[in-house]
Amino acid sequence: MKKASFILFLAFVLIGNTVNAQFNKPLQSASSRVNTSEALYNIGISGGLNSTYWVHFGGSRTPYKEPFNFGIMGGLTVERMLNKSMSISLEGYYAMRNLQLNYEILNFPVSYGMGSEHNKNYYRQLDADFTEINVQAPFTYYFSNSTIRPYAFVGPRVSVPMAGKMIWKKTEILNYGTPEQQLSTSGTSIDTVNLSAQNTWQWNIGVVGGVGVMFKLNVGNYYFLVKADASAHASLAYFLVNTSSFDVHASVLNSFTHEETSGTSQNVIGAGYIDPYLLGMRFNTDAAVKVTLLFPLKKQLQGACMRWGEYD
């Protein structure tokens, strides 16, 4: 929680400084407001759905199924226009993530040296449910200056996994390959493990990119901006920091921790989905669709009275 509090505090400080600097500018006169440009800064709120996927490379390439999953996300954004076509943003999101992996292990020896009659078939399933703080700084290019503006964006993202758990289930398959095939009701083992440094990197750095469309809604002397977009993200580097000794461990692309790959994690045994022949590289990705409501930071003078509306 300390990591999340620090990240959110930093984001709000940057947002507050942006807003304060904007409102400290001198007001325009009433005679010049007709020539005023659109807002230099936009601040808003976002919400949407995300879907998380773990892709495995190397190892024995164990075939597994990963059903479609989704979680909710929401956060704040500040956009700074660089010119009429380009902008840079600072965005912070709280995301709820969940996923499932399942696969079958056939002819698994339960008694070594006792013959194939002692081999069994198993169904294995991993359910992961966790939350994450995402901070990203996308660069956006708008393809037109009309009321409806398509755009594309790309930028870096820092992801910090928070609280969560993983549930492993292993169930024996009875009569495999026959019409009477079924899962054993008595031969099931379940392990529930909390997220920890043994199975989760503390800091992830990656790239996010996507496309969308922005709508301008005029309301009297003011206007709102509504953005709808779809994006994809991939984590490229992972960091684990030991706060007591200040040691930093890093990994590029592979999100398996050192404990998992070396077999020293307690989560490799039991009903765990990580078997020695599966270990290779795990690549974390996710996709999202979201809607953002932006409030341009503009004021203008009308006659002797100041009203909300336009401000540069």
C-alpha positions in Angstrom: 0.0 0.0 0.0 2.9 2.4 0.6 3.9 2.0 -3.1 0.4 2.8 -4.2 0.0 5.8 -1.9 3.3 7.3 -3.1 2.4 6.9 -6.7 -1.1 8.4 -6.3 0.4 11.3 -4.2 2.9 12.0 -7.0 0.2 11.9 -9.6 -2.0 14.3 -7.7 0.9 16.7 -7.0 1.7 16.9 -10.7 -2.0 17.4 -11.5 -2.3 20.1 -8.9 0.8 21.9 -10.1 -0.6 21.8 -13.7 -3.9 23.2 -12.7 -2.3 25.9 -10.5 0.0 27.0 -13.2 -2.8 27.3 -15.6 -5.0 29.4 -13.4 -2.2 31.7 -12.5 -2.0 33.0 -16.0 -3.4 36.6 -16.7 -7.0 36.7 -17.9 -7.7 37.8 -21.4 -9.8 40.9 -22.1 -13.3 40.6 -23.3 -12.3 42.1 -26.7 -9.8 39.3 -27.4 -11.9 36.3 -26.4 -13.4 35.8 -29.9 -9.9 35.0 -31.1 -9.0 32.7 -28.1 -7.6 29.2 -29.0 -8.9 26.0 -27.4 -7.7 25.0 -24.0 -4.0 24.2 -23.5 -4.8 21.8 -20.7 -7.6 19.2 -20.3 -8.3 17.3 -17.1 -10.7 14.4 -16.8 -11.8 11.0 -15.5 -11.7 7.7 -17.2 -13.4 4.3 -16.8 -13.6 1.1 -18.7 -12.9 -2.6 -19.0 -9.6 -4.5 -19.3 -8.6 -8.1 -20.2 -5.4 -9.7 -18.9 -3.3 -12.4 -20.6 -0.2 -14.3 -19.7 1.7 -15.7 -22.8 4.2 -18.5 -22.2 7.3 -19.0 -24.4 10.0 -21.7 -24.2 9.8 -24.7 -21.9 7.8 -27.5 -23.3 5.2 -25.2 -24.7 2.5 -26.9 -22.7 -0.8 -26.4 -24.5 -3.2 -24.4 -22.3 -6.5 -22.6 -22.6 -7.0 -19.1 -21.4 -10.7 -18.1 -21.4 -11.7 -14.5 -22.0 -11.7 -12.5 -18.9 -12.4 -8.9 -17.9 -12.0 -6.5 -15.0 -12.9 -2.9 -14.4 -10.6 0.1 -14.3 -10.9 3.8 -13.5 -8.7 6.8 -13.0 -7.6 10.4 -13.7 -5.9 12.1 -16.7 -4.3 15.4 -17.5 -3.6 16.3 -21.1 -1.3 19.0 -22.3 -1.8 20.1 -25.9 1.5 20.6 -27.7 -0.2 22.1 -30.8 -3.5 21.5 -32.6 -2.6 17.9 -33.6 -0.4 16.6 -30.7 -0.5 16.2 -27.0 1.2 14.6 -24.0 -0.8 13.2 -21.1 -0.2 11.9 -17.5 -2.7 9.2 -16.6 -3.2 7.1 -13.4 -5.5 4.1 -13.2 -6.7 1.6 -10.6 -7.3 -1.7 -12.4 -8.9 -4.9 -11.2 -7.4 -7.9 -13.0 -8.3 -11.6 -13.2 -7.3 -14.5 -15.5 -7.5 -18.2 -15.8 -5.2 -20.8 -17.3 -6.2 -24.5 -17.6 -4.7 -27.5 -19.3 -4.5 -31.3 -19.1 -1.5 -33.4 -18.0 -1.6 -36.9 -19.4 0.2 -40.0 -18.2 1.7 -38.2 -15.3 3.8 -40.8 -13.2 2.6 -40.9 -9.6 4.8 -43.9 -8.7 8.2 -43.9 -10.5 9.4 -47.2 -11.8 6.1 -48.9 -11.2 4.9 -49.0 -14.9 2.4 -47.1 -17.0 -0.5 -48.4 -14.9 0.6 -46.1 -12.2 0.4 -43.0 -14.4 -2.6 -40.7 -14.1 -4.3 -37.9 -16.1 -4.9 -34.5 -14.5 -6.8 -31.3 -15.2 -5.0 -28.2 -13.8 -6.4 -24.8 -13.4 -4.9 -21.4 -12.3 -7.2 -18.5 -11.2 -5.4 -15.2 -10.5 -7.3 -12.2 -9.1 -5.4 -9.1 -8.2 -5.4 -5.3 -8.4 -2.9 -3.0 -10.0 -1.9 0.7 -10.1 -1.0 1.9 -13.6 0.7 5.2 -14.4 1.3 6.0 -18.1 2.4 9.0 -20.2 1.0 8.6 -23.7 1.8 10.8 -26.7 -1.3 11.4 -28.8 -1.7 12.4 -32.4 -5.1 13.8 -33.6 -5.8 13.2 -37.3 -8.2 16.2 -37.8 -9.3 19.4 -36.2 -13.1 18.8 -36.7 -15.7 18.2 -34.0 -15.1 14.4 -34.4 -11.3 13.7 -34.2 -9.8 10.2 -34.6 -6.5 9.7 -32.9 -3.7 7.3 -32.1 -1.4 7.2 -29.0 1.6 5.4 -27.6 3.7 5.8 -24.5 5.4 4.1 -21.5 3.5 2.6 -18.5 4.6 1.7 -15.0 2.5 -1.0 -13.4 2.6 -1.9 -9.7 0.7 -5.1 -8.6 -1.1 -4.7 -5.3 -3.2 -7.1 -3.3 -4.3 -10.4 -4.8 -4.3 -14.1 -4.7 -3.7 -17.2 -6.9 -5.8 -20.4 -6.6 -4.4 -23.6 -8.1 -6.6 -26.6 -8.6 -5.5 -30.1 -9.6 -8.2 -32.7 -10.4 -7.7 -36.3 -11.6 -9.4 -37.2 -14.9 -11.2 -40.5 -14.7 -11.6 -42.7 -17.8 -9.8 -40.3 -20.0 -10.7 -40.5 -23.7 -13.9 -42.4 -23.1 -17.6 -41.2 -23.2 -17.6 -41.7 -19.4 -14.7 -39.3 -18.9 -15.2 -37.1 -15.8 -13.3 -35.2 -13.1 -12.8 -36.9 -9.8 -14.8 -35.6 -7.0 -12.4 -36.9 -4.4 -9.1 -36.5 -6.1 -8.9 -32.7 -6.1 -6.3 -30.6 -4.4 -6.5 -26.8 -4.1 -3.8 -24.3 -3.0 -4.5 -20.7 -2.4 -1.5 -18.3 -2.3 -1.3 -14.6 -1.8 0.7 -12.4 -4.2 4.2 -12.1 -2.9 7.8 -11.4 -4.1 8.1 -15.1 -4.8 5.4 -15.0 -7.5 5.0 -11.3 -8.5 7.4 -8.7 -9.6 6.9 -5.4 -7.7 7.4 -3.0 -10.6 6.7 -3.5 -14.3 7.6 -1.2 -17.1 6.0 -1.5 -20.5 4.5 0.2 -23.6 0.9 1.0 -24.2 -0.6 2.0 -27.5 -4.1 2.4 -29.1 -6.6 4.2 -31.3 -9.7 6.1 -30.5 -12.0 9.0 -31.4 -12.7 12.2 -29.6 -16.0 14.2 -29.7 -16.4 17.9 -28.8 -19.7 18.8 -27.0 -20.5 22.5 -26.9 -22.5 23.7 -23.9 -23.2 27.4 -23.9 -19.9 29.2 -23.5 -18.1 26.0 -22.5 -17.4 22.7 -24.1 -16.6 19.1 -23.0 -14.4 16.5 -24.7 -15.4 12.8 -24.8 -12.8 10.2 -25.8 -13.4 6.5 -26.5 -10.5 4.3 -27.3 -9.1 0.7 -27.3 -5.5 -0.1 -26.3 -3.1 -2.9 -25.8 -0.2 -3.0 -23.3 2.9 -5.3 -22.9 5.2 -5.4 -19.9 8.8 -5.4 -21.0 10.9 -5.2 -17.8 10.3 -6.3 -14.3 11.9 -5.1 -11.0 11.9 -6.4 -7.5 13.3 -4.1 -4.7 14.4 -5.4 -1.3 13.7 -2.4 0.9 15.8 -3.8 3.8 19.0 -4.3 1.8 18.2 -2.0 -1.1 18.9 -4.9 -3.5 17.3 -4.6 -7.0 16.6 -7.6 -9.2 15.5 -7.0 -12.8 14.3 -9.2 -15.6 13.6 -8.3 -19.2 10.5 -9.8 -20.8 10.3 -12.9 -18.5 7.9 -12.3 -15.7 8.7 -15.5 -13.8 10.5 -14.6 -10.6 13.9 -15.9 -9.7 12.3 -18.2 -7.1 10.0 -19.7 -9.7 12.6 -20.3 -12.3 15.1 -21.8 -9.8 12.5 -24.0 -8.1 12.9 -22.4 -4.7 9.4 -20.9 -4.5 7.0 -22.8 -2.4 4.4 -22.2 -5.1 6.0 -24.5 -7.6 4.9 -27.6 -5.7 1.5 -28.9 -4.7 -1.3 -28.1 -7.1 0.7 -25.3 -8.6 0.4 -24.7 -12.3 4.1 -24.2 -12.7 5.7 -27.6 -13.5 9.4 -28.0 -14.4 8.6 -28.7 -18.0 6.4 -25.6 -18.4 9.0 -23.1 -17.2 10.4 -20.9 -19.9 9.3 -17.3 -20.2 6.0 -15.7 -19.2 5.1 -12.5 -21.1 2.4 -10.3 -19.4 -0.1 -8.4 -21.7 -3.4 -6.8 -21.3 -6.0 -4.9 -23.4 -8.5 -2.2 -22.5 -11.5 -0.2 -23.7 -12.3 3.0 -21.9 -14.2 6.3 -22.1 -12.7 9.5 -20.9 -14.6 12.8 -20.0 -12.3 15.8 -20.3 -12.9 19.3 -18.8 -10.9 22.0 -20.7 -9.3 24.4 -18.3 -10.4 27.7 -19.9 -11.9 31.0 -18.7 -12.9 34.2 -20.4 -14.1 37.7 -19.6 -17.5 38.7 -20.8 -18.1 42.5 -20.3 -17.4 43.3 -16.6 -18.1 39.8 -15.4 -15.9 36.8 -15.5 -17.6 33.6 -16.5 -16.4 30.0 -16.9 -15.9 29.1 -20.5 -12.6 29.9 -22.1 -9.2 30.4 -20.7 -5.7 30.1 -22.2 
